Amino acid sequence: MAANVSKRKGNVKNKRSHSLRATKARQNLNLQIAKMADGTRKRISTKEKRTLLKNEKAA
């Protein structure tokens, strides 16, 4: 089982009906299971995963 690492939270937005009535809605994060350098599996956001891959390529 992969553990959550990301401290990020989803966005809160307003859904708008045709009558422009606003109701709160939540956009959840795109969490992916990624293998870390030490071999463990963690659930991190896709944005964080991209950053890790970019840093690996740069090094």
Secondary structure by P-SEA (a helix, b strand, c coil): cccccccbbbbbbbbbccccbbbbbbbbcbbbbbbccccbbbbbcaaaaaaaaaaaaac
